Amino acid sequence: MSGEHFLVVGTDTGVGKTVFVGLFARYL
């Protein structure tokens, strides 16, 4: 799964967005 696709799905579901933010924070 590409990062862009994951971001779109996360933003659309809301729950996925929280997961995306959590994963994004790990890379910071």
PDB file of N, CA, C and O in Angstrom:
ATOM      1  N   MET A   1       0.850  -1.205   0.000  1.00  0.00           N
ATOM      2  CA  MET A   1       0.000   0.000   0.000  1.00  0.00           C
ATOM      3  C   MET A   1       0.878   1.245   0.000  1.00  0.00           C
ATOM      4  O   MET A   1       1.778   1.384   0.828  1.00  0.00           O
ATOM      5  N   SER A   2       0.606   2.141  -0.931  1.00  0.00           N
ATOM      6  CA  SER A   2       1.407   3.354  -1.032  1.00  0.00           C
ATOM      7  C   SER A   2       1.063   4.320   0.092  1.00  0.00           C
ATOM      8  O   SER A   2      -0.023   4.248   0.667  1.00  0.00           O
ATOM      9  N   GLY A   3       1.975   5.213   0.401  1.00  0.00           N
ATOM     10  CA  GLY A   3       1.746   6.188   1.464  1.00  0.00           C
ATOM     11  C   GLY A   3       0.581   7.099   1.137  1.00  0.00           C
ATOM     12  O   GLY A   3      -0.208   7.446   2.017  1.00  0.00           O
ATOM     13  N   GLU A   4       0.468   7.488  -0.125  1.00  0.00           N
ATOM     14  CA  GLU A   4      -0.611   8.395  -0.524  1.00  0.00           C
ATOM     15  C   GLU A   4      -1.965   7.723  -0.353  1.00  0.00           C
ATOM     16  O   GLU A   4      -2.914   8.329   0.144  1.00  0.00           O
ATOM     17  N   HIS A   5      -2.045   6.456  -0.772  1.00  0.00           N
ATOM     18  CA  HIS A   5      -3.308   5.724  -0.653  1.00  0.00           C
ATOM     19  C   HIS A   5      -3.691   5.585   0.817  1.00  0.00           C
ATOM     20  O   HIS A   5      -4.855   5.761   1.179  1.00  0.00           O
ATOM     21  N   PHE A   6      -2.717   5.271   1.656  1.00  0.00           N
ATOM     22  CA  PHE A   6      -2.964   5.096   3.083  1.00  0.00           C
ATOM     23  C   PHE A   6      -3.453   6.402   3.699  1.00  0.00           C
ATOM     24  O   PHE A   6      -4.330   6.405   4.563  1.00  0.00           O
ATOM     25  N   LEU A   7      -2.872   7.517   3.241  1.00  0.00           N
ATOM     26  CA  LEU A   7      -3.258   8.828   3.756  1.00  0.00           C
ATOM     27  C   LEU A   7      -4.695   9.151   3.380  1.00  0.00           C
ATOM     28  O   LEU A   7      -5.457   9.667   4.198  1.00  0.00           O
ATOM     29  N   VAL A   8      -5.065   8.846   2.136  1.00  0.00           N
ATOM     30  CA  VAL A   8      -6.427   9.106   1.664  1.00  0.00           C
ATOM     31  C   VAL A   8      -7.431   8.282   2.460  1.00  0.00           C
ATOM     32  O   VAL A   8      -8.460   8.797   2.898  1.00  0.00           O
ATOM     33  N   VAL A   9      -7.126   7.004   2.643  1.00  0.00           N
ATOM     34  CA  VAL A   9      -8.024   6.124   3.396  1.00  0.00           C
ATOM     35  C   VAL A   9      -8.127   6.596   4.846  1.00  0.00           C
ATOM     36  O   VAL A   9      -9.217   6.634   5.416  1.00  0.00           O
ATOM     37  N   GLY A  10      -6.995   6.952   5.433  1.00  0.00           N
ATOM     38  CA  GLY A  10      -6.986   7.402   6.826  1.00  0.00           C
ATOM     39  C   GLY A  10      -7.801   8.664   7.023  1.00  0.00           C
ATOM     40  O   GLY A  10      -8.548   8.785   7.994  1.00  0.00           O
ATOM     41  N   THR A  11      -7.658   9.609   6.096  1.00  0.00           N
ATOM     42  CA  THR A  11      -8.384  10.870   6.205  1.00  0.00           C
ATOM     43  C   THR A  11      -9.874  10.643   6.028  1.00  0.00           C
ATOM     44  O   THR A  11     -10.690  11.327   6.647  1.00  0.00           O
ATOM     45  N   ASP A  12     -10.230   9.682   5.182  1.00  0.00           N
ATOM     46  CA  ASP A  12     -11.640   9.416   4.882  1.00  0.00           C
ATOM     47  C   ASP A  12     -12.337   8.695   6.031  1.00  0.00           C
ATOM     48  O   ASP A  12     -13.517   8.935   6.289  1.00  0.00           O
ATOM     49  N   THR A  13     -11.622   7.821   6.716  1.00  0.00           N
ATOM     50  CA  THR A  13     -12.237   7.027   7.773  1.00  0.00           C
ATOM     51  C   THR A  13     -12.185   7.725   9.125  1.00  0.00           C
ATOM     52  O   THR A  13     -13.033   7.479   9.983  1.00  0.00           O
ATOM     53  N   GLY A  14     -11.205   8.585   9.321  1.00  0.00           N
ATOM     54  CA  GLY A  14     -11.084   9.258  10.614  1.00  0.00           C
ATOM     55  C   GLY A  14     -10.276   8.404  11.574  1.00  0.00           C
ATOM     56  O   GLY A  14      -9.293   8.867  12.151  1.00  0.00           O
ATOM     57  N   VAL A  15     -10.696   7.151  11.744  1.00  0.00           N
ATOM     58  CA  VAL A  15      -9.963   6.228  12.610  1.00  0.00           C
ATOM     59  C   VAL A  15      -8.592   5.956  12.008  1.00  0.00           C
ATOM     60  O   VAL A  15      -7.578   5.945  12.707  1.00  0.00           O
ATOM     61  N   GLY A  16      -8.582   5.736  10.703  1.00  0.00           N
ATOM     62  CA  GLY A  16      -7.319   5.499  10.010  1.00  0.00           C
ATOM     63  C   GLY A  16      -6.414   6.714  10.101  1.00  0.00           C
ATOM     64  O   GLY A  16      -5.190   6.589  10.129  1.00  0.00           O
ATOM     65  N   LYS A  17      -7.026   7.892  10.148  1.00  0.00           N
ATOM     66  CA  LYS A  17      -6.248   9.127  10.253  1.00  0.00           C
ATOM     67  C   LYS A  17      -5.484   9.144  11.566  1.00  0.00           C
ATOM     68  O   LYS A  17      -4.330   9.570  11.617  1.00  0.00           O
ATOM     69  N   THR A  18      -6.126   8.683  12.620  1.00  0.00           N
ATOM     70  CA  THR A  18      -5.470   8.632  13.921  1.00  0.00           C
ATOM     71  C   THR A  18      -4.275   7.686  13.872  1.00  0.00           C
ATOM     72  O   THR A  18      -3.218   7.967  14.436  1.00  0.00           O
ATOM     73  N   VAL A  19      -4.462   6.562  13.188  1.00  0.00           N
ATOM     74  CA  VAL A  19      -3.386   5.586  13.045  1.00  0.00           C
ATOM     75  C   VAL A  19      -2.257   6.187  12.223  1.00  0.00           C
ATOM     76  O   VAL A  19      -1.082   6.007  12.542  1.00  0.00           O
ATOM     77  N   PHE A  20      -2.620   6.907  11.155  1.00  0.00           N
ATOM     78  CA  PHE A  20      -1.621   7.529  10.292  1.00  0.00           C
ATOM     79  C   PHE A  20      -0.804   8.546  11.070  1.00  0.00           C
ATOM     80  O   PHE A  20       0.418   8.605  10.933  1.00  0.00           O
ATOM     81  N   VAL A  21      -1.471   9.337  11.880  1.00  0.00           N
ATOM     82  CA  VAL A  21      -0.778  10.346  12.687  1.00  0.00           C
ATOM     83  C   VAL A  21       0.172   9.663  13.664  1.00  0.00           C
ATOM     84  O   VAL A  21       1.283  10.137  13.902  1.00  0.00           O
ATOM     85  N   GLY A  22      -0.279   8.539  14.229  1.00  0.00           N
ATOM     86  CA  GLY A  22       0.556   7.799  15.167  1.00  0.00           C
ATOM     87  C   GLY A  22       1.803   7.262  14.487  1.00  0.00           C
ATOM     88  O   GLY A  22       2.899   7.328  15.043  1.00  0.00           O
ATOM     89  N   LEU A  23       1.632   6.725  13.270  1.00  0.00           N
ATOM     90  CA  LEU A  23       2.768   6.205  12.518  1.00  0.00           C
ATOM     91  C   LEU A  23       3.672   7.340  12.077  1.00  0.00           C
ATOM     92  O   LEU A  23       4.896   7.204  12.088  1.00  0.00           O
ATOM     93  N   PHE A  24       3.075   8.463  11.687  1.00  0.00           N
ATOM     94  CA  PHE A  24       3.839   9.624  11.243  1.00  0.00           C
ATOM     95  C   PHE A  24       4.705  10.153  12.384  1.00  0.00           C
ATOM     96  O   PHE A  24       5.844  10.568  12.172  1.00  0.00           O
ATOM     97  N   ALA A  25       4.153  10.132  13.594  1.00  0.00           N
ATOM     98  CA  ALA A  25       4.882  10.622  14.760  1.00  0.00           C
ATOM     99  C   ALA A  25       6.111   9.757  15.029  1.00  0.00           C
ATOM    100  O   ALA A  25       7.123  10.250  15.527  1.00  0.00           O
ATOM    101  N   ARG A  26       6.022   8.479  14.703  1.00  0.00           N
ATOM    102  CA  ARG A  26       7.156   7.576  14.930  1.00  0.00           C
ATOM    103  C   ARG A  26       8.341   7.935  14.043  1.00  0.00           C
ATOM    104  O   ARG A  26       9.496   7.757  14.429  1.00  0.00           O
ATOM    105  N   TYR A  27       8.038   8.449  12.835  1.00  0.00           N
ATOM    106  CA  TYR A  27       9.104   8.797  11.909  1.00  0.00           C
ATOM    107  C   TYR A  27       9.743  10.135  12.253  1.00  0.00           C
ATOM    108  O   TYR A  27      10.829  10.445  11.764  1.00  0.00           O
ATOM    109  N   LEU A  28       9.087  10.926  13.083  1.00  0.00           N
ATOM    110  CA  LEU A  28       9.636  12.237  13.453  1.00  0.00           C
ATOM    111  C   LEU A  28      10.691  12.086  14.536  1.00  0.00           C
ATOM    112  O   LEU A  28      11.268  13.078  14.978  1.00  0.00           O
TER     113      LEU A  28
END
